[in-house]
Amino acid sequence: LPGVAAIVRVETVAHLADRSRTDTRYFISSAALTPERAAEAVRGHWGIENRLHWVLDVLFGDDQSRLRTGHGATNMAVVRHFA
């Protein structure tokens, strides 16, 4: 694969009340990564996602929005992501 320097596999195990669940995710990077740096990059990705959704939910009231029909919800989501 041209431009690919690392393929990272992350396996997580969630222990629930009556069972366990294993999830496997794959990431592709153009940078050569140590295992430590790969873990930082994966955690950093989710931090960015979580901060974005916090801004949309808290500052723009995205969860309480009444836009549910037509193209209104999609249009407002695009506008909010520009802010």
C-alpha positions as CSV (number, residue, x, y, z in Angstrom):
1,L,0.0,0.0,0.0
2,P,1.7,3.2,-1.1
3,G,2.1,5.8,1.6
4,V,1.2,3.4,4.4
5,A,3.9,3.2,7.1
6,A,1.9,1.5,9.8
7,I,-1.2,-0.6,10.3
8,V,-2.4,-0.6,13.9
9,R,-4.7,-3.2,15.5
10,V,-6.4,-2.2,18.7
11,E,-8.3,-4.9,20.7
12,T,-10.5,-3.9,23.6
13,V,-12.4,-6.1,26.0
14,A,-15.4,-4.8,27.9
15,H,-16.5,-6.8,30.9
16,L,-20.3,-6.5,31.3
17,A,-22.5,-7.8,34.1
18,D,-23.1,-11.2,32.6
19,R,-20.6,-11.4,29.7
20,S,-17.5,-10.0,28.0
21,R,-17.3,-8.3,24.6
22,T,-14.2,-8.0,22.5
23,D,-13.9,-5.3,19.8
24,T,-11.1,-5.0,17.2
25,R,-10.4,-1.8,15.4
26,Y,-7.8,-1.1,12.7
27,F,-6.0,2.2,11.9
28,I,-3.8,3.1,9.0
29,S,-1.0,5.7,9.3
30,S,1.4,7.3,6.9
31,A,3.9,7.7,9.9
32,A,6.0,5.0,11.3
33,L,4.7,4.5,14.9
34,T,6.0,2.8,18.0
35,P,3.3,1.0,20.0
36,E,3.3,3.9,22.6
37,R,2.9,6.5,19.9
38,A,0.1,4.5,18.2
39,A,-1.8,4.3,21.5
40,E,-1.4,8.1,22.0
41,A,-2.7,8.7,18.4
42,V,-5.7,6.5,18.9
43,R,-6.6,8.1,22.2
44,G,-6.1,11.5,20.8
45,H,-8.4,10.8,17.9
46,W,-11.3,10.0,20.3
47,G,-10.5,13.1,22.4
48,I,-11.0,15.3,19.3
49,E,-14.2,13.5,18.4
50,N,-15.5,13.9,22.0
51,R,-14.6,17.6,22.2
52,L,-16.4,18.3,18.9
53,H,-19.6,16.6,20.1
54,W,-19.4,18.4,23.4
55,V,-19.3,21.8,21.6
56,L,-22.2,20.8,19.4
57,D,-24.3,19.5,22.3
58,V,-23.5,22.1,24.9
59,L,-22.9,25.3,23.0
60,F,-25.3,24.7,20.1
61,G,-27.9,22.6,22.0
62,D,-27.7,20.0,19.3
63,D,-29.4,17.3,21.5
64,Q,-32.4,19.5,22.2
65,S,-32.8,20.7,18.7
66,R,-36.4,20.5,17.4
67,L,-35.3,20.2,13.7
68,R,-36.5,16.8,12.8
69,T,-38.2,17.0,9.4
70,G,-37.1,17.8,5.9
71,H,-33.6,19.0,5.3
72,G,-33.5,21.4,8.3
73,A,-31.5,19.0,10.6
74,T,-28.9,18.3,7.9
75,N,-28.5,21.9,7.0
76,M,-28.1,23.0,10.6
77,A,-25.6,20.2,11.3
78,V,-23.5,21.5,8.4
79,V,-23.7,25.1,9.6
80,R,-22.7,24.1,13.2
81,H,-19.7,22.2,12.0
82,F,-18.5,25.4,10.2
83,A,-18.6,27.3,13.5
